[in-house]
């Protein structure tokens, strides 16, 4: 059963990964961009009805408006593309739209196109990327590809590729020195156009990371602060330092042996030259 904690849906055994271990040390900047800004994503496959009540078309009675969202499935392929919120829908349909015919199971899939886009912030062409007609319409509504990526929230993008592009764009805006280094006029123009989206670099580097990527980043930061050195390196440096200072005892401690105690060499000689039965 799913439980919603702080805007994150956690299922069963995965709920503990934010409370202990490296998951508990992930900064708040990552959780901020993982939260949904609204309870439901923007409707793409259906049109919600406005108002609280409506008139029933057949009976003429006043009934309550019920906007029930359609269940949409986002496959793995959608994470490396820009589907604009579209996905796969499963349902039932009457054969030949005849009410007397039995219904059958049907799957609706989005129509995909291959398109390439130019990013002003990254100064490069991205693509070709699989997009839908809804994605192209949303890009036109936002007046550009960069504005679409930066303005659209995570729940409407539904794409890991889009979140990665958003992180790179925000990092480029935060690091102004790397933005058009040879054209200062173009740099000032881009910074002024996208000024509303500038955030600190410490926050931008956590945008769009998956849980596994965030854990890997936390582990790398902690290892840089407290590097783990192999014991062989530590002991080697200690040995070199002792030899350099001539404080290392090469002869070792003296061991006194009893005269009656046979040495190991004597035991080996006795075993080699002992007589066999019958000789």
Buried (B, 14 or more C-beta within 10 A) or exposed (E): EEEEEEEBEBEEEEBEBBEEEBBEEBBEBBBEBBEBEEEEBEEBBEEEEEEEEBEEEEEEEEEEEEEEEEEBEBEEEBBEBBBBBBBBBEEEEEEEEEEEEEEEEEEBEBEBEEBEBEBBBBEEEBEEBBBBEBBBEBBEEBEBBBBBBBBBEBBBBBBBBBBBBBBBBBBBBBEBEEBBEEEEEEBEEBBEBBEEBEBEEEBBBBBBBBBEBBBEBBEEEEEEEEEEEEEEEEEEEEEEEEEEEEEEEEEEEEEEEEEEEEEEEEEEEEEEEEEEEEE
